Amino acid sequence: MSINQVQAPSSRGNNVFFSTGSKTNADKLKNSLAALGLEQYAPKQNSKLVATHQALKSVCGRKDRLIRPLKGEPGYAVVREEKGEDGKSLSHTVEFDALMPADSDFPVFRNPDGEYFSPVEDGAITHRFQIECERVQASAVSKSLVNIIDYMHGISLRPRGGVYWIPQGAVAKFEKVAECFQNSCEGNLNKVYFQTTVHDDKLRDSVIMGLTESIENETRQMLEALSQPDVGKRAKKTKMDRCGKLLKRISGYEKMFQVSLQELQKHVADVEAEAMMTAFGGN
């Protein structure tokens, strides 16, 4: 999406924030995003190891029954936690391990003696595992939303994210994106909130501050990456392309808010020049 597609003469837009859940159906979300031309931003479905963890938490997890990762093995231990007679000390007993071998379609279980067996919850865990394999973790859902906001030239209003601003020209499409995420999640756990903003000095200052901080942080990270001796040509090309998008973004925001952001342009141009120089100079 070009920056021109998200400009608006009034410079109005929407603040956007969201909460996500772990019951999102991966295929349903992917298909609905594909209908909007955004299939590349669809999050991947849970790996088998993640699905194992989610299944164990759902079936076995409770306050006194913990799910802990195994050291050096792909899987988790189901651990019972008990208070001592003094009411303060805690003891831990491994009930069984759930392993997820790379060549297996389902988790396998091992008792404390190292023997493979079927725990009482075997059927319930396996059933939940199959469901979780079709889902997406909440963190992956959030990352996908942030990537789409970036694609639409939205910016974060906070250094660590959480609240974003989207130009008016992108709001209608992002509302459709929000419907994709909301309709793909069982229990209505994915929620996207919109707040309409009207152009004034406070909005301009907040948006430009967010734009400046995000681009300065990103260019700093790109320069650090380019300074590494093992950075490859593909990575350099990716950063050059990213700089081109950022320069267009800055130009678009300059027009929307009638401000000059020459210093920010220079930050990005310096990274672009560094990526170009190292691309031709080595590796």
DAHU-V794087 format. One record per backbone hydrogen bond with DSSP energy under -0.5 kcal/mol. CO is the residue of the C=O (numbers start at 1). NH is the residue of the N-H. E is the energy in kcal/mol with one decimal. If there is no record, write none. Layout:
CO | NH | E
CO | NH | E
This chain:
2 | 5 | -1.2
3 | 6 | -1.4
4 | 7 | -0.8
6 | 169 | -0.8
8 | 11 | -1.8
12 | 168 | -2.0
13 | 197 | -3.2
14 | 166 | -2.8
15 | 195 | -2.3
16 | 164 | -2.8
17 | 193 | -3.3
19 | 191 | -2.8
23 | 186 | -2.1
24 | 26 | -0.6
24 | 136 | -1.3
25 | 29 | -2.2
26 | 30 | -2.5
27 | 31 | -2.5
28 | 32 | -1.9
29 | 33 | -2.4
30 | 34 | -2.2
31 | 35 | -1.4
33 | 36 | -1.1
33 | 38 | -2.8
34 | 37 | -1.7
38 | 41 | -2.0
39 | 42 | -1.8
47 | 51 | -2.7
48 | 52 | -1.9
49 | 53 | -2.0
50 | 54 | -2.6
51 | 55 | -2.4
52 | 56 | -2.5
53 | 57 | -2.4
54 | 58 | -2.1
55 | 59 | -2.5
56 | 60 | -2.7
56 | 61 | -1.5
62 | 65 | -1.5
64 | 81 | -2.6
65 | 62 | -2.1
66 | 68 | -0.6
66 | 79 | -3.1
68 | 77 | -3.7
70 | 72 | -0.6
70 | 73 | -0.5
73 | 75 | -1.3
74 | 100 | -3.4
75 | 70 | -2.2
76 | 98 | -3.5
77 | 68 | -2.5
77 | 79 | -0.7
78 | 95 | -3.0
78 | 96 | -1.0
79 | 66 | -3.3
80 | 93 | -2.4
82 | 91 | -3.0
84 | 87 | -2.0
89 | 84 | -3.1
91 | 82 | -2.6
93 | 80 | -3.2
93 | 95 | -0.5
95 | 112 | -0.5
96 | 78 | -3.1
97 | 99 | -0.5
97 | 110 | -2.2
98 | 76 | -2.4
99 | 108 | -2.6
101 | 104 | -1.7
108 | 99 | -3.2
109 | 117 | -1.6
110 | 97 | -2.9
111 | 114 | -2.5
115 | 111 | -3.0
117 | 119 | -0.6
119 | 122 | -2.0
121 | 125 | -3.0
122 | 126 | -2.6
123 | 127 | -2.3
124 | 128 | -2.3
125 | 129 | -2.7
126 | 130 | -2.0
127 | 131 | -1.5
128 | 132 | -2.6
129 | 133 | -1.8
130 | 134 | -0.5
131 | 134 | -1.2
132 | 135 | -1.4
134 | 26 | -2.6
135 | 46 | -3.2
136 | 24 | -0.8
137 | 141 | -1.9
138 | 142 | -2.5
139 | 143 | -2.1
140 | 144 | -2.0
141 | 145 | -2.1
142 | 146 | -2.3
143 | 147 | -2.3
144 | 148 | -2.0
145 | 149 | -2.3
146 | 150 | -2.2
147 | 151 | -2.2
148 | 152 | -1.8
149 | 154 | -3.1
150 | 153 | -2.0
155 | 165 | -2.9
158 | 161 | -2.0
163 | 157 | -3.0
163 | 158 | -0.6
164 | 16 | -3.1
165 | 155 | -2.1
166 | 14 | -2.2
167 | 170 | -2.1
167 | 171 | -0.6
168 | 171 | -1.2
168 | 172 | -0.6
170 | 174 | -2.2
171 | 175 | -2.2
172 | 176 | -1.2
173 | 177 | -2.0
174 | 178 | -2.7
175 | 179 | -1.7
176 | 180 | -1.8
177 | 181 | -2.0
178 | 182 | -2.6
179 | 183 | -2.9
180 | 184 | -0.9
182 | 185 | -1.0
184 | 25 | -3.1
184 | 186 | -0.5
185 | 188 | -1.3
186 | 189 | -0.6
189 | 191 | -0.8
191 | 19 | -2.3
193 | 17 | -1.6
195 | 15 | -3.0
197 | 13 | -1.1
200 | 204 | -2.5
201 | 205 | -2.7
202 | 206 | -2.4
203 | 207 | -2.8
204 | 208 | -2.7
205 | 209 | -2.0
206 | 210 | -2.2
207 | 211 | -2.8
208 | 212 | -2.6
209 | 213 | -2.6
210 | 214 | -2.3
211 | 215 | -2.2
212 | 216 | -2.6
213 | 217 | -2.2
214 | 218 | -2.1
215 | 219 | -2.8
216 | 220 | -1.9
217 | 221 | -2.0
218 | 222 | -2.3
219 | 223 | -2.3
220 | 224 | -2.0
221 | 225 | -2.2
222 | 226 | -2.5
223 | 227 | -1.2
225 | 228 | -1.3
228 | 231 | -1.4
232 | 236 | -1.9
233 | 237 | -2.6
234 | 238 | -2.4
235 | 239 | -2.0
236 | 240 | -2.1
237 | 241 | -2.4
238 | 242 | -2.2
239 | 243 | -2.4
240 | 244 | -1.9
241 | 245 | -1.8
242 | 246 | -2.4
243 | 247 | -2.5
244 | 248 | -1.7
245 | 249 | -2.1
246 | 250 | -2.6
247 | 251 | -2.2
248 | 252 | -2.3
249 | 253 | -2.3
250 | 254 | -2.3
251 | 255 | -1.8
252 | 256 | -2.3
253 | 257 | -2.3
254 | 258 | -0.9
254 | 259 | -1.3
259 | 261 | -0.5
261 | 265 | -2.3
262 | 266 | -2.2
263 | 267 | -1.8
264 | 268 | -1.8
265 | 269 | -2.7
266 | 270 | -2.6
267 | 271 | -1.5
268 | 272 | -2.6
269 | 273 | -2.5
270 | 274 | -2.1
271 | 275 | -2.7
272 | 276 | -2.2
273 | 277 | -2.7
274 | 278 | -2.6
275 | 279 | -1.8
276 | 280 | -1.8
277 | 281 | -1.5
278 | 282 | -1.5
